[in-house]
Amino acid sequence: MMSEETKGAEVTVYSTSSCPWCVKAKEYLSSIDVPFHAVDVGVDREAAKEVVQKTRQRGVPVVKVGERYIVGFDRDAINSALKEAALV
């Protein structure tokens, strides 16, 4: 299982501490051994602004794979992005 504090990972999960879908997204990435960096947008206001600017959405989780943003826990979209980035 990879740590969600992996620095320099090509995958970032923007989440909040009270979001059950955020937990599912992080658990899924860990289950397939994809290292990721977790950012709590409830605490990191600059990261929250950046995600809203990039996605025009305020919901979490947002999974960033390379330069691709996936809003919500969409396993198929995450898998597709990971394959495109050659991370799986």
Secondary structure, 3 states (H helix, E strand, C coil): CCCCECCCCCEEEEECCCCHHHHHHHHHHHHCCCCCEEEECCCCHHHHHHHHHHHCCCCCCEEEECCEEEECCCHHHHHHHHHHCCCC
